[in-house]
Amino acid sequence: MTEIITVETTVAAPIAAVWRAYVTPEDIKQWNAASDDWHTTAASVDLRVGGAFSSRMEAKDGSFGFDFAGTYTNIVAEKLIEYDFGDRKAKVEFTPSEGGIALRVTFDAETTHPVEQQRSGWQAILDRFARHVETKTAH
């Protein structure tokens, strides 16, 4: 049985800004990295059920890179995104909360890396997303 991992953060910004930053390729390239020595060099989004998305993630020193890609299976504007990536599934929930928008990502763990490593990597990306949106909306 596949283990399910959940990561979450609260973004102090309006839902429209949070949603837009999550689904806009130019924004994705700015926030989609787990650490400062990684970056996303390309991103594409076809935001519709059956539409595809892809992000090219690479180590800044050029030593390693991979494509994170999948297909959207359910979209409720400013509330929910569900997608398949490979044989795994993920769900992203956008919920108004005290202090902004609670963002929760739930996904199927893979078997190559330890669960805690996966959780911390996805959490780091989500934390970077929150900082990106809050900095962008503060101006």
C-alpha positions as CSV (number, residue, x, y, z in Angstrom):
1,M,0.0,0.0,0.0
2,T,1.2,3.4,-0.9
3,E,2.0,5.9,1.9
4,I,0.2,9.3,1.6
5,I,2.3,12.4,2.5
6,T,0.7,15.8,3.4
7,V,2.5,19.1,3.5
8,E,0.9,22.4,4.3
9,T,1.5,26.1,4.8
10,T,-0.5,29.3,5.1
11,V,0.1,32.1,2.5
12,A,-0.7,35.6,3.7
13,A,-2.2,36.8,0.4
14,P,-5.5,36.9,-1.4
15,I,-6.8,33.7,-3.0
16,A,-6.5,35.1,-6.5
17,A,-2.8,35.8,-6.1
18,V,-2.1,32.4,-4.5
19,W,-4.0,30.6,-7.3
20,R,-2.3,32.6,-10.0
21,A,1.2,32.0,-8.7
22,Y,0.5,28.2,-8.4
23,V,-0.6,27.8,-12.0
24,T,1.5,30.4,-13.9
25,P,4.6,29.1,-15.6
26,E,6.7,32.3,-15.0
27,D,5.8,32.1,-11.3
28,I,6.5,28.4,-11.1
29,K,10.0,28.9,-12.4
30,Q,10.6,31.4,-9.5
31,W,9.4,29.3,-6.6
32,N,9.6,25.6,-7.6
33,A,12.8,24.4,-5.9
34,A,13.5,22.6,-2.6
35,S,16.8,24.5,-2.0
36,D,18.9,27.4,-3.3
37,D,21.1,25.1,-5.3
38,W,18.2,23.9,-7.5
39,H,16.0,25.8,-9.9
40,T,13.2,25.2,-12.4
41,T,14.4,26.1,-15.9
42,A,11.1,25.5,-17.8
43,A,7.4,25.1,-16.9
44,S,4.2,24.5,-18.9
45,V,0.6,24.5,-17.7
46,D,-2.5,23.4,-19.6
47,L,-4.9,24.1,-16.7
48,R,-7.9,21.9,-17.7
49,V,-9.0,18.4,-16.9
50,G,-6.9,16.2,-19.2
51,G,-4.4,19.0,-19.6
52,A,-0.7,18.4,-19.0
53,F,1.8,20.2,-16.9
54,S,5.6,19.9,-16.7
55,S,8.4,21.5,-14.8
56,R,12.1,21.0,-15.6
57,M,14.0,20.9,-12.3
58,E,17.8,21.1,-12.4
59,A,20.7,21.4,-10.0
60,K,22.3,24.8,-10.6
61,D,25.7,23.2,-11.1
62,G,24.2,21.1,-14.0
63,S,25.0,17.8,-12.3
64,F,21.4,16.5,-12.3
65,G,17.9,17.3,-13.6
66,F,14.5,15.8,-14.1
67,D,11.1,16.5,-15.4
68,F,8.2,16.7,-13.0
69,A,5.1,16.1,-15.2
70,G,1.6,14.9,-15.1
71,T,-2.1,15.3,-16.1
72,Y,-4.8,17.3,-14.4
73,T,-7.7,15.1,-13.3
74,N,-9.9,17.7,-11.4
75,I,-9.8,21.5,-11.2
76,V,-12.1,23.7,-9.1
77,A,-10.8,27.3,-9.6
78,E,-9.3,28.8,-6.5
79,K,-10.1,25.7,-4.5
80,L,-8.7,22.5,-5.7
81,I,-6.2,20.9,-8.2
82,E,-5.9,17.2,-8.5
83,Y,-3.4,15.5,-10.8
84,D,-1.8,12.2,-11.8
85,F,2.0,12.0,-12.2
86,G,3.2,8.7,-13.4
87,D,1.3,6.1,-11.4
88,R,0.9,8.5,-8.4
89,K,-1.7,11.0,-7.5
90,A,-1.7,14.4,-5.8
91,K,-4.2,16.9,-4.5
92,V,-3.7,20.6,-3.8
93,E,-6.3,22.3,-1.7
94,F,-6.7,26.1,-1.3
95,T,-8.7,27.0,1.8
96,P,-9.4,30.4,3.3
97,S,-8.1,30.5,6.8
98,E,-7.0,32.9,9.6
99,G,-4.1,34.9,8.2
100,G,-4.6,34.0,4.5
101,I,-4.9,30.9,2.4
102,A,-4.2,27.5,3.8
103,L,-2.5,25.4,1.1
104,R,-2.4,21.7,1.6
105,V,-0.7,19.2,-0.8
106,T,-1.4,15.5,-0.4
107,F,0.5,13.0,-2.6
108,D,1.4,9.4,-2.9
109,A,4.9,8.7,-1.7
110,E,7.3,7.0,-4.1
111,T,9.5,4.1,-3.1
112,T,13.0,5.3,-4.1
113,H,13.6,7.9,-1.4
114,P,12.7,7.8,2.3
115,V,9.2,9.3,3.1
116,E,10.8,11.9,5.4
117,Q,13.1,13.1,2.6
118,Q,10.1,13.4,0.3
119,R,8.0,15.2,2.9
120,S,10.8,17.7,3.7
121,G,11.5,18.4,0.0
122,W,7.9,19.1,-0.8
123,Q,7.5,21.2,2.3
124,A,10.6,23.2,1.4
125,I,9.0,23.9,-2.1
126,L,5.7,24.9,-0.5
127,D,7.5,27.2,2.0
128,R,9.3,28.8,-0.9
129,F,6.0,29.2,-2.7
130,A,4.5,31.0,0.3
131,R,7.5,33.4,0.5
132,H,7.3,34.1,-3.3
133,V,3.6,35.0,-3.2
134,E,3.9,37.1,0.0
135,T,6.8,39.0,-1.4
136,K,5.1,39.5,-4.8
137,T,1.8,40.7,-3.2
138,A,3.6,43.0,-0.7
139,H,4.6,45.4,-3.5
